[in-house]
């Protein structure tokens, strides 16, 4: 007599935390219209939004509502008037409170136009409510950015700062409009392309292509040009998708972890082009500095990482938006650190470095992306190549490189020189 083996199936635990959809976008009207559509599609959905008009004076307004009723409309005093304080002291605690009070309903966090979604993710990583991480109470399901077809390209190409438009969140907020717009799209996992019945279809196609180049990892959801919007269909493509990856780094850290930072498409549709420049050789600091304005002259957006021969221990973040170039430290290359400190890096970064390790350069590499309209791929690539060390300069070695004229000197100060591996100086 035989018998079937006895097996036991263990069902995966059901995640009962309310799901939070984070909705951002620079066009307040388009964001509010998208939020209204999502509320209409689900009468149990609760939206939380903040008015930052008085933020610089430590005062904000908070509104909590469903499609049918305003549940709360409250003025909130903050100890410090800043975006991060608003998130830590009010927005995230409000989400946690609502999740406890209404555990059967999902939540929609509607961000003001100047708030970047990455700030929410960063706050979540460090925020506790009554000693409990906020992510124990709610699940951040998706980061959705709304792009307004009527204004997005103008904002992305604008030289304005937020202060020029009276939108700065603090006295020391010097961000460019284009920088905020780009960051909102790039951090999203879903982009709603908001359009209207009169929107030109060809312009919509070009915008869709541009958004794809800016955020190839995001799902694009067009609203179309019909006279009415199917709110239920929109909600089905946007909410409870599980698209948010809490481990995904910010866009400037993608290349360090072996992730693509853009699509290389030099002949894109609707004149949209993007160039990905990837090399192991270091830049000559003076030649790179002198060429940056010409490199970025016709781009809408630039991003990535690079290294310069005079500072070979430092991975440098590169950004361009709104006519301004910025660069900052991403920390040390692993090759510049004792192996005992490699554990401080993420698993993905160590794996990426191991898979692509160079016997001479280690994990040092430049990966830059430029995105725009009708960019001249050959000219830009040739210009960047001319900024790299020549064979003769390369043969001089690390010690000689450090003595090169460096207009970036002091811009990326190391945190602790004493831990840098001596082998990088040999």
FIDO-532620 format. One record per residue (C-alpha): residue number from 1; residue in one letter; x, y, z. Coordinates in steps of 0.25 Angstrom, whole numbers. Layout:
REM FIDO-532620
NODE  nr rest  east north    up
NODE NUM    A     X     Y     Z
...
//
This chain:
REM FIDO-532620
NODE  nr rest  east north    up
NODE   1    X     0     0     0
NODE   2    X     6    14    -4
NODE   3    X     2    27     1
NODE   4    X     4    41    -4
NODE   5    X    14    49     3
NODE   6    X     9    58    13
NODE   7    X    12    73    10
NODE   8    X     8    86    16
NODE   9    X     7    99     8
NODE  10    X    10   111    16
NODE  11    X     3   123    10
NODE  12    X    11   136     9
NODE  13    X     7   146    20
NODE  14    X    -3   156    16
NODE  15    X     1   170    16
NODE  16    X   -10   178    23
NODE  17    X    -3   191    24
NODE  18    X   -11   202    17
NODE  19    X    -4   205     3
NODE  20    X     1   219     1
NODE  21    X     2   226   -13
NODE  22    X    11   238   -13
NODE  23    X     6   248   -24
NODE  24    X    16   259   -28
NODE  25    X    17   269   -40
NODE  26    X    21   283   -42
NODE  27    X     7   287   -48
NODE  28    X    -2   289   -36
NODE  29    X   -14   288   -45
NODE  30    X   -11   275   -52
NODE  31    X    -7   269   -39
NODE  32    X   -20   273   -32
NODE  33    X   -28   268   -44
NODE  34    X   -21   254   -44
NODE  35    X   -23   253   -29
NODE  36    X   -38   257   -31
NODE  37    X   -39   246   -41
NODE  38    X   -33   235   -32
NODE  39    X   -42   240   -20
NODE  40    X   -54   238   -29
NODE  41    X   -50   224   -33
NODE  42    X   -50   220   -19
NODE  43    X   -59   226    -8
NODE  44    X   -51   220     3
NODE  45    X   -38   226    -2
NODE  46    X   -33   237     7
NODE  47    X   -24   249     2
NODE  48    X   -14   257    10
NODE  49    X    -9   270     5
NODE  50    X    -1   282    10
NODE  51    X    -1   297     7
NODE  52    X    13   302     9
NODE  53    X    10   316     6
NODE  54    X    14   320    20
NODE  55    X    25   310    22
NODE  56    X    36   320    23
NODE  57    X    29   326    35
NODE  58    X    27   312    41
NODE  59    X    12   311    38
NODE  60    X     6   301    28
NODE  61    X    -8   296    25
NODE  62    X   -12   282    25
NODE  63    X   -25   276    18
NODE  64    X   -30   262    19
NODE  65    X   -41   258    10
NODE  66    X   -49   248     2
NODE  67    X   -56   250   -11
NODE  68    X   -69   253    -3
NODE  69    X   -64   261     9
NODE  70    X   -53   269    16
NODE  71    X   -49   262    28
NODE  72    X   -39   271    34
NODE  73    X   -34   285    30
NODE  74    X   -24   290    40
NODE  75    X   -13   300    42
NODE  76    X     0   294    47
NODE  77    X    12   301    54
NODE  78    X    25   295    52
NODE  79    X    37   297    60
NODE  80    X    46   299    48
NODE  81    X    40   304    34
NODE  82    X    46   294    24
NODE  83    X    41   283    15
NODE  84    X    48   272    23
NODE  85    X    42   277    36
NODE  86    X    28   277    29
NODE  87    X    30   262    25
NODE  88    X    35   257    38
NODE  89    X    27   266    48
NODE  90    X    13   265    41
NODE  91    X    12   258    27
NODE  92    X    17   244    32
NODE  93    X    11   245    46
NODE  94    X    -3   248    39
NODE  95    X    -2   236    30
NODE  96    X     2   227    42
NODE  97    X   -10   233    50
NODE  98    X   -20   231    39
NODE  99    X   -15   217    36
NODE 100    X   -18   214    51
NODE 101    X   -32   221    51
NODE 102    X   -36   215    37
NODE 103    X   -28   202    35
NODE 104    X   -37   198    23
NODE 105    X   -35   210    14
NODE 106    X   -23   213     6
NODE 107    X   -16   227     6
NODE 108    X   -12   237    -4
NODE 109    X    -1   247     0
NODE 110    X    -2   259   -10
NODE 111    X    11   267   -10
NODE 112    X    12   282   -12
NODE 113    X    19   286   -25
NODE 114    X    33   289   -19
NODE 115    X    34   276   -11
NODE 116    X    42   265   -18
NODE 117    X    37   251   -16
NODE 118    X    51   246   -12
NODE 119    X    50   255     0
NODE 120    X    38   246     5
NODE 121    X    46   234     3
NODE 122    X    58   239    11
NODE 123    X    49   244    22
NODE 124    X    42   230    23
NODE 125    X    56   223    24
NODE 126    X    58   231    37
NODE 127    X    45   235    43
NODE 128    X    39   228    55
NODE 129    X    25   230    61
NODE 130    X    24   227    76
NODE 131    X    37   219    74
NODE 132    X    31   211    62
NODE 133    X    37   213    48
NODE 134    X    26   219    39
NODE 135    X    27   207    30
NODE 136    X    23   198    40
NODE 137    X     9   205    39
NODE 138    X     8   208    25
NODE 139    X    13   202    12
NODE 140    X    18   212     1
NODE 141    X    13   205   -11
NODE 142    X    16   215   -22
NODE 143    X    22   228   -25
NODE 144    X    14   235   -36
NODE 145    X    18   248   -43
NODE 146    X     8   256   -51
NODE 147    X    14   263   -64
NODE 148    X     5   274   -70
NODE 149    X     6   273   -85
NODE 150    X     4   288   -86
NODE 151    X    15   293   -77
NODE 152    X    25   282   -75
NODE 153    X    35   285   -86
NODE 154    X    35   300   -83
NODE 155    X    38   297   -68
NODE 156    X    49   287   -72
NODE 157    X    56   297   -81
NODE 158    X    54   309   -72
NODE 159    X    66   316   -66
NODE 160    X    57   321   -54
NODE 161    X    60   318   -40
NODE 162    X    48   315   -30
NODE 163    X    51   329   -24
NODE 164    X    48   335   -38
NODE 165    X    34   330   -37
NODE 166    X    32   332   -22
NODE 167    X    32   317   -20
NODE 168    X    44   315   -11
NODE 169    X    41   307     1
NODE 170    X    52   314    10
NODE 171    X    61   326    10
NODE 172    X    72   317     6
NODE 173    X    65   309    -5
NODE 174    X    72   312   -18
NODE 175    X    67   301   -26
NODE 176    X    64   303   -41
NODE 177    X    50   300   -46
NODE 178    X    56   290   -57
NODE 179    X    64   283   -45
NODE 180    X    51   281   -37
NODE 181    X    43   276   -50
NODE 182    X    54   266   -54
NODE 183    X    55   261   -40
NODE 184    X    40   258   -39
NODE 185    X    40   250   -52
NODE 186    X    53   243   -49
NODE 187    X    49   237   -35
NODE 188    X    36   233   -40
NODE 189    X    32   218   -43
NODE 190    X    19   223   -50
NODE 191    X    17   236   -59
NODE 192    X     3   241   -62
NODE 193    X     4   249   -75
NODE 194    X    -8   259   -72
NODE 195    X   -14   265   -85
NODE 196    X   -26   272   -89
NODE 197    X   -36   270  -101
NODE 198    X   -29   282  -109
NODE 199    X   -15   276  -107
NODE 200    X    -7   274  -120
NODE 201    X    -5   259  -122
NODE 202    X     9   260  -128
NODE 203    X    13   268  -116
NODE 204    X     8   258  -107
NODE 205    X    16   247  -114
NODE 206    X    28   255  -113
NODE 207    X    26   258   -98
NODE 208    X    23   243   -96
NODE 209    X    37   240  -103
NODE 210    X    44   251   -94
NODE 211    X    38   245   -81
NODE 212    X    43   231   -85
NODE 213    X    57   236   -87
NODE 214    X    57   244   -74
NODE 215    X    51   232   -66
NODE 216    X    52   219   -74
NODE 217    X    49   211   -62
NODE 218    X    35   217   -60
NODE 219    X    22   213   -65
NODE 220    X    16   224   -74
NODE 221    X     1   226   -72
NODE 222    X    -6   236   -82
NODE 223    X   -19   242   -80
NODE 224    X   -22   244   -95
NODE 225    X   -30   255  -101
NODE 226    X   -44   250  -100
NODE 227    X   -54   260   -94
NODE 228    X   -56   251   -82
NODE 229    X   -47   243   -73
NODE 230    X   -49   229   -68
NODE 231    X   -45   230   -53
NODE 232    X   -46   216   -50
NODE 233    X   -37   212   -62
NODE 234    X   -27   222   -57
NODE 235    X   -27   217   -43
NODE 236    X   -25   203   -48
NODE 237    X   -12   207   -55
NODE 238    X    -7   215   -44
NODE 239    X   -11   210   -30
NODE 240    X    -7   197   -23
NODE 241    X     3   194   -33
NODE 242    X    15   190   -24
NODE 243    X    24   198   -33
NODE 244    X    32   205   -22
NODE 245    X    46   199   -19
NODE 246    X    50   204    -6
NODE 247    X    64   199    -9
NODE 248    X    66   207   -22
NODE 249    X    76   218   -20
NODE 250    X    74   232   -25
NODE 251    X    77   235   -39
NODE 252    X    91   240   -36
NODE 253    X    95   227   -30
NODE 254    X    89   217   -40
NODE 255    X   102   215   -48
NODE 256    X   110   212   -35
NODE 257    X   101   200   -33
NODE 258    X   102   195   -47
NODE 259    X    88   201   -52
NODE 260    X    85   208   -65
NODE 261    X    84   223   -63
NODE 262    X    78   226   -77
NODE 263    X    75   219   -90
NODE 264    X    86   222  -101
NODE 265    X    77   227  -113
NODE 266    X    84   236  -122
NODE 267    X    73   236  -133
NODE 268    X    61   236  -124
NODE 269    X    47   239  -129
NODE 270    X    41   253  -129
NODE 271    X    55   259  -128
NODE 272    X    57   254  -114
NODE 273    X    71   249  -112
NODE 274    X    80   244  -101
NODE 275    X    95   240  -100
NODE 276    X   101   231   -90
NODE 277    X   116   233   -89
NODE 278    X   123   222   -82
NODE 279    X   138   221   -80
NODE 280    X   149   216   -70
NODE 281    X   159   227   -73
NODE 282    X   159   239   -63
NODE 283    X   156   253   -68
NODE 284    X   167   264   -68
NODE 285    X   161   273   -58
NODE 286    X   165   286   -65
NODE 287    X   160   281   -79
NODE 288    X   147   276   -73
NODE 289    X   144   289   -66
NODE 290    X   147   297   -78
NODE 291    X   137   288   -87
NODE 292    X   125   287   -78
NODE 293    X   118   299   -83
NODE 294    X   119   294   -97
NODE 295    X   116   280   -93
NODE 296    X   103   283   -87
NODE 297    X    99   295   -96
NODE 298    X    88   289  -103
NODE 299    X    84   278   -93
NODE 300    X    71   279   -85
NODE 301    X    76   269   -74
NODE 302    X    90   263   -70
NODE 303    X    93   253   -59
NODE 304    X   102   243   -55
NODE 305    X   116   241   -49
NODE 306    X   130   244   -53
NODE 307    X   144   244   -47
NODE 308    X   156   253   -49
NODE 309    X   171   249   -49
NODE 310    X   174   260   -39
NODE 311    X   165   254   -29
NODE 312    X   165   239   -32
NODE 313    X   159   235   -19
NODE 314    X   145   242   -20
NODE 315    X   133   238   -28
NODE 316    X   127   251   -33
NODE 317    X   112   253   -36
NODE 318    X   108   261   -48
NODE 319    X    95   269   -51
NODE 320    X    91   279   -61
NODE 321    X    77   285   -61
NODE 322    X    72   299   -64
NODE 323    X    85   304   -70
NODE 324    X    93   301   -57
NODE 325    X   104   290   -55
NODE 326    X   106   284   -41
NODE 327    X   115   274   -36
NODE 328    X   117   267   -22
NODE 329    X   123   256   -15
NODE 330    X   117   242   -16
NODE 331    X   128   237    -6
NODE 332    X   140   228    -8
NODE 333    X   142   218   -19
NODE 334    X   143   204   -13
NODE 335    X   157   203   -20
NODE 336    X   161   215   -11
NODE 337    X   157   208     2
NODE 338    X   163   197    10
NODE 339    X   155   184     7
NODE 340    X   150   184    22
NODE 341    X   141   196    19
NODE 342    X   135   191     7
NODE 343    X   124   185    15
NODE 344    X   119   199    17
NODE 345    X   114   199     3
NODE 346    X   101   193    -2
NODE 347    X   101   179    -7
NODE 348    X    98   183   -21
NODE 349    X   109   193   -21
NODE 350    X   119   182   -17
NODE 351    X   114   172   -27
NODE 352    X   114   183   -38
NODE 353    X   129   186   -35
NODE 354    X   133   171   -34
NODE 355    X   126   168   -48
NODE 356    X   133   180   -55
NODE 357    X   146   181   -47
NODE 358    X   158   187   -55
NODE 359    X   172   182   -50
NODE 360    X   177   197   -51
NODE 361    X   165   206   -49
NODE 362    X   157   197   -39
NODE 363    X   143   201   -39
NODE 364    X   146   215   -44
NODE 365    X   138   219   -56
NODE 366    X   130   231   -63
NODE 367    X   116   229   -67
NODE 368    X   109   242   -72
NODE 369    X    96   244   -78
NODE 370    X    91   256   -86
NODE 371    X    76   257   -91
NODE 372    X    71   267  -100
NODE 373    X    65   270  -114
NODE 374    X    74   268  -126
NODE 375    X    87   266  -118
NODE 376    X    99   265  -127
NODE 377    X   104   251  -122
NODE 378    X   117   251  -130
NODE 379    X   121   265  -126
NODE 380    X   118   263  -111
NODE 381    X   125   250  -110
NODE 382    X   137   255  -117
NODE 383    X   138   267  -108
NODE 384    X   137   258   -95
NODE 385    X   147   249  -101
NODE 386    X   157   261  -103
NODE 387    X   155   264   -88
NODE 388    X   161   250   -84
NODE 389    X   175   248   -80
NODE 390    X   184   245   -92
NODE 391    X   192   232   -93
NODE 392    X   204   240   -89
NODE 393    X   197   246   -77
NODE 394    X   192   233   -73
NODE 395    X   206   227   -73
NODE 396    X   210   237   -63
NODE 397    X   202   230   -52
NODE 398    X   194   234   -40
NODE 399    X   204   242   -33
NODE 400    X   206   251   -45
NODE 401    X   191   252   -47
NODE 402    X   189   258   -33
NODE 403    X   198   270   -37
NODE 404    X   190   274   -49
NODE 405    X   184   288   -50
NODE 406    X   170   286   -43
NODE 407    X   159   296   -43
NODE 408    X   151   286   -35
NODE 409    X   161   286   -24
NODE 410    X   154   287   -10
NODE 411    X   140   284   -17
NODE 412    X   139   270   -12
NODE 413    X   147   269     1
NODE 414    X   149   255     7
NODE 415    X   143   252    20
NODE 416    X   155   243    26
NODE 417    X   168   243    18
NODE 418    X   174   234    28
NODE 419    X   166   222    23
NODE 420    X   169   223     8
NODE 421    X   177   210     4
NODE 422    X   191   213     1
NODE 423    X   192   205   -11
NODE 424    X   184   216   -19
NODE 425    X   196   225   -16
NODE 426    X   206   216   -21
//
